[in-house]
């Protein structure tokens, strides 16, 4: 608990220092500040605006619990009459029926549990958004590095083509072909640079940092997600992969059903309103026939003759039926989403493993083809095709890594349980 609090404070200090530097200089800092995935998630949880609604929902549920626990206030009635005794003082104390009060309080308590589950899932959603945005920024950074390296390799190939032409081993067509390829790779690098800046700006927006330039830079590497999702879930703060019980969505829906059931029970028990005890005294008889203070005591019993609470009962029954329908829908959707994400994660991990094998082979072929062209043992189109294949395989590897990370993060959020969220 203390480590999590320290992490959140460190992330907040990091974001605050960036904002202060930008305000002091009038422009964002030129050197981006490195931020890890864990710091990004902690900053999003500390500054995310999306948690405001869920936090207000929990406050509203707690207020409802205070209302349910409140006892009715006594009433004091003072009167005067010409007939003796002339002064009348009575105190009325309404009584809560035990069954009605217990059902009302229990319904509010379960409703508060449902609100807390929804708040925990909202935190998981915020963490998921920050984690996914961070992954997309990492993927954009890797694509930019790949594009820049491709542009350098293409320019080197153009230089080699020019040297071979000057030596009489290549034609002007080879030089023009290499020049066109170098220009295409330079354009691709420029486009990927713009995509990376956009991804960083999206990350800053997810962390609650308003800036028109990139002031952050992801510090982690885009490695393959671990096969065991529990350590990754612990680092993200959104729980393990395999749920040990009902997920947060199911737990919240079940609590809502129980709260609605208890609310309907409380409305049925409210047909007979609670009685009240009255006690007081009468005094001052001008004739002196009734000297002193005369005590009075009584009981008030409301009679359900004109209103049998039919409207609130029907409303509570309808809310119960709606909560049951929402529970059935949540169970089906949650199970379907978990199964889908598990399949996507398995497919993505398998593609990553296959990409690693293809990448090694493609890079070896590209390096050998470049050497062969430099030495005059191969034609330029073959070298270009080998480099193009290596670029495509590496780009697909980055995309599959990103898909694997995102699928793992979504799966952890969907399978988060109430015990794991505490």
C-alpha positions as CSV (number, residue, x, y, z in Angstrom):
1,X,0.0,0.0,0.0
2,X,2.8,2.4,0.9
3,X,4.7,1.5,-2.3
4,X,1.6,2.2,-4.4
5,X,1.0,5.6,-2.7
6,X,4.7,6.5,-3.3
7,X,4.4,5.6,-6.9
8,X,1.3,7.8,-7.4
9,X,3.0,10.7,-5.6
10,X,6.1,10.3,-7.8
11,X,4.1,10.2,-11.0
12,X,2.2,13.3,-9.9
13,X,5.4,15.1,-9.1
14,X,6.7,14.2,-12.5
15,X,3.7,15.6,-14.3
16,X,3.6,18.7,-12.1
17,X,7.3,19.4,-12.8
18,X,6.7,19.3,-16.5
19,X,3.7,21.6,-16.2
20,X,5.7,24.1,-14.0
21,X,8.6,24.1,-16.5
22,X,6.2,24.8,-19.3
23,X,4.5,27.6,-17.5
24,X,7.8,29.1,-16.4
25,X,9.3,29.1,-19.9
26,X,6.2,30.0,-21.7
27,X,6.7,27.0,-24.0
28,X,6.9,23.2,-23.3
29,X,10.4,21.9,-22.5
30,X,12.4,21.0,-25.5
31,X,13.8,17.8,-24.0
32,X,11.0,15.2,-23.4
33,X,10.9,13.7,-19.9
34,X,11.1,9.9,-19.9
35,X,8.2,8.1,-18.2
36,X,7.8,4.4,-17.5
37,X,4.6,2.4,-18.1
38,X,4.0,2.1,-14.3
39,X,4.5,5.8,-13.8
40,X,2.1,6.6,-16.6
41,X,-0.6,4.3,-15.1
42,X,-0.2,5.8,-11.7
43,X,-0.4,9.4,-13.1
44,X,-3.6,8.6,-15.0
45,X,-5.1,7.1,-11.8
46,X,-4.1,10.2,-9.8
47,X,-5.2,12.8,-12.4
48,X,-7.7,11.1,-14.6
49,X,-10.9,13.1,-15.0
50,X,-12.9,10.0,-15.9
51,X,-12.8,8.9,-12.2
52,X,-14.8,11.9,-11.1
53,X,-18.2,10.4,-12.1
54,X,-17.4,7.0,-10.4
55,X,-16.2,8.8,-7.3
56,X,-19.4,10.9,-7.2
57,X,-21.4,7.6,-7.6
58,X,-19.7,6.2,-4.5
59,X,-20.3,9.4,-2.5
60,X,-24.0,9.2,-3.5
61,X,-24.2,5.6,-2.4
62,X,-22.6,6.5,1.0
63,X,-25.1,9.3,1.4
64,X,-27.9,6.9,0.8
65,X,-26.5,4.7,3.5
66,X,-26.5,7.6,5.9
67,X,-30.1,8.4,5.0
68,X,-31.1,4.7,5.5
69,X,-29.5,4.6,9.0
70,X,-31.1,7.9,10.1
71,X,-33.8,7.7,12.8
72,X,-36.8,9.9,12.7
73,X,-36.7,13.0,14.9
74,X,-39.1,13.4,17.8
75,X,-41.7,16.2,17.6
76,X,-42.8,18.6,20.3
77,X,-46.3,20.0,20.3
78,X,-47.4,22.9,22.6
79,X,-51.0,24.2,22.7
80,X,-53.4,26.4,24.6
81,X,-57.2,26.0,25.1
82,X,-59.8,28.0,27.0
83,X,-61.1,24.8,28.6
84,X,-59.2,23.4,31.5
85,X,-56.5,22.4,31.6
86,X,-55.4,25.3,29.4
87,X,-51.8,24.4,28.7
88,X,-51.0,21.2,26.7
89,X,-47.4,19.9,26.0
90,X,-46.8,16.6,24.1
91,X,-43.7,14.9,22.6
92,X,-44.2,12.4,19.8
93,X,-41.5,9.8,19.0
94,X,-41.9,7.9,15.8
95,X,-40.8,4.3,15.9
96,X,-39.0,2.4,13.1
97,X,-40.3,-1.1,12.6
98,X,-37.4,-3.5,13.0
99,X,-37.9,-5.4,9.7
100,X,-38.4,-2.2,7.7
101,X,-35.3,-0.5,9.1
102,X,-33.1,-3.6,8.6
103,X,-34.2,-4.1,5.0
104,X,-33.7,-0.4,4.2
105,X,-30.2,-0.3,5.7
106,X,-29.2,-3.6,4.1
107,X,-30.4,-2.3,0.7
108,X,-28.3,0.8,1.1
109,X,-25.2,-1.2,2.2
110,X,-25.4,-3.5,-0.8
111,X,-26.0,-0.5,-3.1
112,X,-22.8,1.0,-1.7
113,X,-20.9,-2.2,-2.4
114,X,-22.2,-2.1,-6.0
115,X,-21.0,1.5,-6.3
116,X,-17.5,0.6,-4.9
117,X,-17.3,-2.3,-7.5
118,X,-18.1,0.1,-10.3
119,X,-15.6,2.6,-9.0
120,X,-12.9,-0.2,-8.9
121,X,-13.8,-1.1,-12.5
122,X,-13.6,2.6,-13.5
123,X,-10.1,2.7,-12.0
124,X,-9.2,-0.4,-14.0
125,X,-10.6,1.2,-17.2
126,X,-8.5,4.4,-16.6
127,X,-5.4,2.2,-16.0
128,X,-6.3,0.2,-19.1
129,X,-6.6,3.4,-21.2
130,X,-3.2,4.7,-20.0
131,X,-1.5,1.4,-20.5
132,X,-3.0,0.9,-24.0
133,X,-2.0,4.5,-25.0
134,X,1.5,3.9,-23.6
135,X,1.7,0.7,-25.7
136,X,0.6,2.6,-28.8
137,X,3.3,5.2,-28.1
138,X,5.9,2.5,-27.8
139,X,4.8,0.9,-31.1
140,X,4.9,4.3,-32.8
141,X,8.4,4.9,-31.4
142,X,9.6,1.6,-32.7
143,X,8.1,2.2,-36.1
144,X,9.9,5.6,-36.2
145,X,13.2,4.0,-35.4
146,X,12.6,1.4,-38.1
147,X,11.7,4.0,-40.6
148,X,14.8,6.1,-39.8
149,X,17.0,3.1,-40.1
150,X,15.4,2.1,-43.4
151,X,16.0,5.7,-44.7
152,X,19.6,5.4,-43.7
153,X,20.0,2.0,-45.3
154,X,18.2,3.2,-48.5
155,X,20.5,6.2,-48.7
156,X,23.6,4.0,-48.2
157,X,22.3,1.8,-51.0
158,X,21.9,4.9,-53.2
159,X,25.5,5.9,-52.5
160,X,26.7,2.3,-53.3
161,X,24.7,2.5,-56.6
162,X,26.4,5.8,-57.5
163,X,29.9,4.4,-56.7
164,X,29.2,1.3,-58.8
165,X,27.9,3.5,-61.7
166,X,31.0,5.7,-61.5
167,X,33.1,2.5,-61.6
168,X,31.2,1.2,-64.6
169,X,29.6,-1.7,-62.7
170,X,26.0,-0.3,-62.6
171,X,23.7,1.8,-64.8
172,X,21.9,5.1,-64.4
173,X,18.8,3.0,-64.0
174,X,20.1,1.5,-60.8
175,X,21.0,4.9,-59.4
176,X,17.5,6.3,-60.2
177,X,15.9,3.2,-58.7
178,X,17.9,3.5,-55.6
179,X,17.2,7.3,-55.4
180,X,13.4,6.7,-55.7
181,X,13.6,4.1,-52.9
182,X,15.6,6.4,-50.7
183,X,13.0,9.2,-51.2
184,X,10.2,6.8,-50.4
185,X,11.9,5.7,-47.2
186,X,12.5,9.3,-46.2
187,X,8.8,10.1,-46.6
188,X,7.9,7.1,-44.6
189,X,10.2,8.2,-41.8
190,X,8.6,11.7,-41.8
191,X,5.1,10.2,-41.6
192,X,6.1,7.9,-38.8
193,X,7.6,10.8,-37.0
194,X,4.3,12.6,-37.1
195,X,2.5,9.5,-36.0
196,X,4.8,9.2,-33.0
197,X,4.2,12.8,-31.9
198,X,0.5,12.2,-32.2
199,X,0.8,9.0,-30.1
200,X,2.7,10.9,-27.4
201,X,0.2,13.7,-27.3
202,X,-2.6,11.1,-26.8
203,X,-0.5,9.6,-24.0
204,X,-0.2,13.1,-22.4
205,X,-3.9,13.6,-22.7
206,X,-4.6,10.3,-21.0
207,X,-2.4,11.4,-18.1
208,X,-4.2,14.8,-17.8
209,X,-1.4,16.8,-19.2
210,X,-2.5,19.5,-21.6
211,X,0.3,20.5,-24.0
212,X,0.5,21.2,-27.7
213,X,3.9,19.6,-28.0
214,X,5.4,16.3,-26.9
215,X,6.8,16.7,-23.4
216,X,7.0,13.1,-22.5
217,X,8.8,10.1,-23.9
218,X,8.1,6.4,-23.2
219,X,11.1,4.9,-21.4
220,X,10.2,1.2,-21.5
221,X,11.0,-1.2,-24.3
222,X,8.4,-3.0,-26.4
223,X,9.2,-6.5,-25.4
224,X,6.9,-9.4,-25.5
225,X,4.3,-9.5,-22.7
226,X,5.0,-12.2,-20.1
227,X,3.2,-15.6,-20.5
228,X,2.2,-15.4,-16.8
229,X,0.0,-12.3,-16.6
230,X,0.0,-11.9,-12.8
231,X,3.3,-10.0,-12.5
232,X,2.3,-7.7,-15.3
233,X,-1.1,-7.2,-13.6
234,X,0.6,-6.3,-10.4
235,X,2.8,-3.7,-12.1
236,X,-0.2,-2.2,-13.8
237,X,-2.3,-2.2,-10.7
238,X,-5.3,-3.9,-12.4
239,X,-5.1,-7.4,-11.0
240,X,-4.4,-10.9,-12.3
241,X,-5.5,-12.5,-15.5
242,X,-7.4,-15.5,-14.2
243,X,-10.3,-14.5,-11.9
244,X,-10.6,-16.3,-8.7
245,X,-14.3,-15.3,-8.3
246,X,-16.8,-13.1,-10.0
247,X,-15.4,-10.2,-11.9
248,X,-16.0,-6.6,-10.9
249,X,-18.7,-6.2,-13.5
250,X,-20.5,-9.3,-12.4
251,X,-20.1,-8.5,-8.7
252,X,-21.5,-5.0,-9.3
253,X,-24.5,-6.4,-11.2
254,X,-25.2,-9.0,-8.5
255,X,-25.0,-6.3,-5.7
256,X,-27.4,-4.2,-7.7
257,X,-29.9,-7.1,-7.9
258,X,-29.6,-7.7,-4.2
259,X,-30.0,-4.0,-3.4
260,X,-33.1,-3.8,-5.6
261,X,-34.6,-6.9,-4.0
262,X,-34.1,-5.5,-0.5
263,X,-35.5,-2.2,-1.7
264,X,-38.7,-3.9,-2.9
265,X,-38.9,-5.8,0.4
266,X,-38.6,-2.5,2.3
267,X,-41.4,-0.9,0.2
268,X,-43.7,-3.8,0.9
269,X,-43.0,-3.5,4.6
270,X,-43.8,0.2,4.4
271,X,-47.5,-0.5,3.7
272,X,-47.9,-0.3,7.5
273,X,-46.1,2.8,8.5
274,X,-44.3,2.9,11.8
275,X,-46.2,3.8,15.0
276,X,-45.4,6.7,17.3
277,X,-45.5,7.1,21.1
278,X,-46.8,10.3,22.5
279,X,-46.2,11.6,26.0
280,X,-46.8,14.9,27.7
281,X,-48.7,16.8,30.3
282,X,-51.6,19.3,30.9
283,X,-51.7,22.0,33.5
284,X,-53.3,25.3,34.7
285,X,-57.0,25.0,35.6
286,X,-58.3,28.5,36.5
287,X,-61.1,27.0,38.6
288,X,-58.8,24.9,40.6
289,X,-60.6,21.6,40.0
290,X,-57.5,20.0,38.5
291,X,-54.5,21.3,40.4
292,X,-50.9,20.4,39.4
293,X,-49.6,18.7,36.3
294,X,-51.7,16.0,34.6
295,X,-49.6,13.5,32.6
296,X,-50.7,12.2,29.2
297,X,-49.5,9.2,27.2
298,X,-50.7,7.6,23.9
299,X,-49.9,5.6,20.8
300,X,-50.3,6.7,17.1
301,X,-51.0,4.0,14.6
302,X,-51.2,5.0,10.9
303,X,-53.9,3.2,9.0
304,X,-53.3,2.2,5.3
305,X,-56.8,3.1,4.1
306,X,-56.2,5.6,1.3
307,X,-52.7,4.7,0.4
308,X,-51.2,1.2,0.4
309,X,-47.9,2.2,-1.1
310,X,-48.7,0.6,-4.5
311,X,-46.7,3.1,-6.5
312,X,-43.4,2.7,-4.7
313,X,-43.8,-1.0,-4.6
314,X,-44.4,-1.2,-8.4
315,X,-41.4,1.0,-9.0
316,X,-39.2,-1.1,-6.7
317,X,-40.3,-4.3,-8.5
318,X,-39.5,-2.8,-11.9
319,X,-36.0,-1.8,-10.6
320,X,-35.5,-5.3,-9.4
321,X,-36.5,-6.8,-12.8
322,X,-34.2,-4.3,-14.6
323,X,-31.3,-5.2,-12.3
324,X,-31.8,-8.9,-13.0
325,X,-31.9,-8.3,-16.7
326,X,-28.7,-6.2,-16.4
327,X,-27.0,-9.0,-14.5
328,X,-27.9,-11.6,-17.2
329,X,-26.6,-9.2,-19.8
330,X,-23.4,-8.5,-17.9
331,X,-22.7,-12.2,-17.4
332,X,-23.1,-13.0,-21.1
333,X,-21.1,-9.9,-22.3
334,X,-18.3,-10.4,-19.7
335,X,-17.9,-14.1,-20.6
336,X,-17.9,-13.3,-24.3
337,X,-15.4,-10.5,-24.0
338,X,-13.0,-12.6,-21.8
339,X,-13.1,-15.5,-24.3
340,X,-12.5,-13.1,-27.2
341,X,-9.6,-11.4,-25.6
342,X,-8.0,-14.7,-24.6
343,X,-8.2,-15.9,-28.2
344,X,-6.7,-12.6,-29.4
345,X,-3.9,-12.8,-26.9
346,X,-3.1,-16.4,-27.8
347,X,-3.1,-15.6,-31.5
348,X,-1.0,-12.5,-31.0
349,X,1.6,-14.4,-28.9
350,X,1.8,-17.1,-31.5
351,X,2.3,-14.5,-34.2
352,X,5.0,-12.8,-32.2
353,X,6.9,-16.1,-31.8
354,X,6.6,-16.7,-35.6
355,X,7.7,-13.2,-36.3
356,X,10.9,-13.7,-34.3
357,X,11.9,-16.6,-36.5
358,X,11.0,-14.8,-39.7
359,X,12.7,-11.6,-38.6
360,X,16.1,-13.4,-38.1
361,X,15.9,-15.0,-41.5
362,X,14.8,-11.8,-43.2
363,X,17.5,-9.7,-41.7
364,X,20.2,-12.3,-42.7
365,X,18.9,-12.3,-46.3
366,X,18.8,-8.5,-46.4
367,X,22.4,-8.2,-45.1
368,X,23.7,-10.8,-47.5
369,X,21.9,-9.3,-50.5
370,X,23.4,-5.9,-49.7
371,X,26.9,-7.4,-49.5
372,X,26.3,-9.2,-52.7
373,X,25.2,-6.0,-54.5
374,X,28.1,-4.1,-53.2
375,X,30.5,-6.8,-54.5
376,X,28.6,-6.9,-57.9
377,X,27.3,-10.5,-57.3
378,X,23.6,-9.5,-57.3
379,X,21.3,-7.0,-59.0
380,X,19.8,-4.0,-57.3
381,X,16.1,-5.1,-57.5
382,X,17.0,-8.2,-55.5
383,X,18.7,-6.2,-52.8
384,X,15.7,-3.8,-52.6
385,X,13.3,-6.7,-52.4
386,X,15.3,-8.3,-49.6
387,X,15.3,-5.0,-47.6
388,X,11.6,-4.5,-48.2
389,X,10.8,-8.0,-46.9
390,X,12.9,-7.4,-43.8
391,X,11.2,-4.0,-43.2
392,X,7.7,-5.6,-43.6
393,X,8.5,-8.5,-41.2
394,X,9.9,-6.1,-38.6
395,X,6.9,-3.8,-38.9
396,X,4.6,-6.7,-38.5
397,X,6.6,-7.8,-35.5
398,X,6.1,-4.4,-33.8
399,X,2.3,-4.5,-34.6
400,X,1.9,-8.0,-33.2
401,X,3.8,-7.0,-30.1
402,X,1.5,-4.1,-29.6
403,X,-1.6,-6.2,-30.2
404,X,-0.3,-8.8,-27.6
405,X,0.2,-6.1,-25.0
406,X,-3.2,-4.5,-25.6
407,X,-5.0,-7.9,-25.5
408,X,-3.2,-8.8,-22.2
409,X,-4.1,-5.5,-20.6
410,X,-7.8,-5.7,-21.7
411,X,-7.9,-9.3,-20.4
412,X,-6.5,-8.3,-17.0
413,X,-9.1,-5.5,-16.7
414,X,-12.0,-7.8,-17.7
415,X,-10.9,-10.5,-15.2
416,X,-10.3,-8.1,-12.3
417,X,-12.1,-9.4,-9.1
418,X,-13.2,-7.4,-6.0
419,X,-10.5,-9.0,-3.9
420,X,-7.7,-8.2,-6.4
421,X,-8.8,-4.6,-6.7
422,X,-8.3,-3.8,-3.0
